[in-house]
Amino acid sequence: MTLVLWKAPLLDHPDEAARLLEPYHERGDDSAFAPSPDIANVSNALRRRFPDVKRGPWADDLPPKEVDRVLLLTIRWSADAAVLNTIVELAREHNLVVYDPQGPGFYLPYPVVTGPVPGPTPRPSVGDHLKVIVIGIAAAGVFLLGWWTEVPVLNWILMIVGGSLLTVILFLLGIFIFRPGRR
């Protein structure tokens, strides 16, 4: 298994990462990546944490001591999940991108927000208030229908359903009128 770590540029799509890594894999050209001492720090931390080449997680050799742009890690497929978790933790601590070309997948140093960024919640309109009031009147009607019905089981069912809906509606109206954050 191969993992590739770098500081910048920050990408979140596997195709972009594959295009970015192509010159690195073909010619060893790492000029597309920003230099950072964090790469060497992570490499040295991994060397200290997993120093044994033969029984450790490394497929080829220990990570290099001197590296500043791209850290290419070859890990045995039989390596424990704790090794991968350690690599991802160290990368997040140092704000590094971890790219898994086998997946392909990313472990990013920041959360990815997809879709539109939510703005402030709009205030409920008069129409929203009226809808809740109409549903509340219907719930009160169901409750009263149960109160006036002479059928023993049906009256309790209607009163429980109508009362529950009426309680929810009163709660929603209370939130509409006295909503949190209102000054």
Legacy VTK file of the C-alpha trace (Angstrom):
# vtk DataFile Version 3.0
C-alpha trace
ASCII
DATASET POLYDATA
POINTS 183 float
0.000 0.000 0.000
1.233 3.450 -0.833
0.373 6.716 0.880
1.538 10.118 -0.295
1.714 13.099 2.055
2.229 16.765 1.169
1.518 20.214 2.581
0.216 22.181 -0.402
-1.609 22.456 -2.745
-4.745 21.384 -0.947
-6.822 19.137 -3.192
-9.940 17.110 -2.565
-10.435 15.216 -5.817
-8.507 12.036 -6.706
-8.158 12.976 -10.399
-6.473 16.258 -9.477
-4.077 14.424 -7.181
-3.239 11.845 -9.858
-2.432 14.634 -12.348
-0.361 16.456 -9.738
1.622 13.334 -8.836
2.253 12.227 -12.427
5.493 14.250 -12.897
6.663 13.125 -9.458
6.206 9.449 -10.272
7.660 9.742 -13.787
10.657 12.044 -13.224
10.847 12.609 -9.474
9.776 16.222 -10.055
8.260 17.481 -6.810
8.224 21.178 -7.758
4.396 21.234 -7.820
4.373 20.780 -4.037
5.170 23.479 -1.495
8.169 22.810 0.748
7.406 22.438 4.442
9.381 21.300 7.504
6.196 19.526 8.645
6.858 16.762 6.106
10.234 15.980 7.709
8.676 16.210 11.178
6.043 13.605 10.277
8.666 11.396 8.625
10.910 11.531 11.693
7.961 10.886 14.016
7.056 7.796 11.973
10.701 6.626 12.063
10.680 6.936 15.867
7.262 5.308 16.263
7.953 2.348 13.924
11.773 1.908 13.805
11.918 -1.792 12.863
12.216 -2.371 9.112
11.779 -6.154 9.194
8.865 -6.443 11.627
7.455 -2.954 11.239
4.798 -1.731 8.836
7.210 -0.594 6.098
7.213 -2.549 2.850
10.558 -1.239 1.562
12.475 0.901 3.990
11.967 3.468 6.722
10.632 6.854 5.636
13.449 9.186 4.563
15.052 11.505 7.140
15.434 14.492 4.850
12.296 15.304 2.876
10.614 18.665 2.394
7.901 18.452 -0.297
6.454 14.946 -0.728
6.580 11.946 1.589
5.956 8.634 -0.166
5.191 5.831 2.299
5.073 2.183 1.233
3.282 0.125 3.846
2.769 -3.617 4.029
-0.755 -4.719 3.264
-0.689 -6.716 6.475
0.022 -3.603 8.553
-2.263 -2.971 11.469
-4.981 -0.312 11.178
-3.292 1.502 14.074
-0.408 2.323 11.719
-2.743 4.031 9.268
-4.506 5.834 12.098
-1.154 7.082 13.395
-0.178 8.365 9.952
-3.489 10.180 9.532
-3.281 11.645 13.074
0.253 12.927 12.503
-0.746 14.364 9.140
-3.723 16.189 10.670
-1.573 17.555 13.492
0.797 19.010 10.884
-1.951 20.035 8.389
-0.794 17.637 5.666
-2.836 16.040 2.907
-2.758 12.219 2.914
-3.534 10.700 -0.482
-4.245 7.002 -0.932
-3.884 6.214 -4.666
-5.246 2.672 -4.217
-8.647 3.960 -3.105
-8.296 6.580 -4.400
-9.078 8.656 -1.361
-8.027 11.590 0.787
-7.501 12.350 4.419
-7.627 16.123 4.519
-6.316 18.374 7.283
-9.582 20.301 7.265
-13.256 19.345 7.031
-14.731 19.449 3.527
-17.921 21.484 3.190
-20.041 20.370 0.265
-22.988 22.259 -1.083
-23.988 25.784 -0.278
-22.754 27.288 2.948
-25.755 27.672 5.234
-26.681 31.222 6.087
-28.847 32.541 8.867
-32.201 30.845 9.322
-34.980 32.999 7.918
-37.704 34.201 10.232
-41.016 32.342 10.042
-43.494 34.169 7.873
-47.120 34.951 8.679
-48.064 32.042 6.397
-45.986 29.694 8.559
-47.779 30.923 11.666
-51.153 30.469 10.014
-50.321 26.900 8.927
-49.412 25.973 12.490
-52.569 27.622 13.828
-54.770 25.743 11.304
-53.130 22.436 12.268
-53.654 23.365 15.930
-57.352 24.011 15.328
-57.640 20.650 13.556
-55.849 18.935 16.489
-58.218 20.624 18.957
-61.127 19.430 16.790
-59.875 15.836 16.904
-59.520 16.100 20.697
-63.050 17.514 21.096
-64.440 14.864 18.743
-62.947 12.233 21.034
-64.403 14.011 24.076
-67.912 14.015 22.622
-67.793 10.516 21.087
-69.658 7.865 23.056
-67.619 4.911 21.668
-65.356 3.789 24.572
-62.107 2.946 22.750
-62.432 5.436 19.910
-62.884 8.402 22.239
-59.611 7.710 24.089
-57.705 7.229 20.821
-59.047 10.494 19.388
-58.297 12.392 22.597
-54.734 11.030 22.805
-53.964 11.810 19.137
-55.626 15.244 19.252
-54.015 16.130 22.589
-50.558 15.071 21.404
-50.861 17.110 18.210
-52.191 20.082 20.158
-49.233 19.896 22.564
-46.760 19.855 19.670
-48.518 22.769 17.979
-48.478 24.851 21.166
-44.765 24.074 21.542
-44.091 25.163 17.934
-46.075 28.361 18.392
-44.058 29.071 21.529
-40.843 28.630 19.532
-42.156 30.896 16.751
-43.141 33.616 19.202
-40.350 33.347 21.790
-37.625 31.833 19.617
-34.081 31.536 21.045
-31.668 34.230 20.021
-34.383 36.810 19.620
-33.574 40.096 21.322
LINES 1 184
183 0 1 2 3 4 5 6 7 8 9 10 11 12 13 14 15 16 17 18 19 20 21 22 23 24 25 26 27 28 29 30 31 32 33 34 35 36 37 38 39 40 41 42 43 44 45 46 47 48 49 50 51 52 53 54 55 56 57 58 59 60 61 62 63 64 65 66 67 68 69 70 71 72 73 74 75 76 77 78 79 80 81 82 83 84 85 86 87 88 89 90 91 92 93 94 95 96 97 98 99 100 101 102 103 104 105 106 107 108 109 110 111 112 113 114 115 116 117 118 119 120 121 122 123 124 125 126 127 128 129 130 131 132 133 134 135 136 137 138 139 140 141 142 143 144 145 146 147 148 149 150 151 152 153 154 155 156 157 158 159 160 161 162 163 164 165 166 167 168 169 170 171 172 173 174 175 176 177 178 179 180 181 182
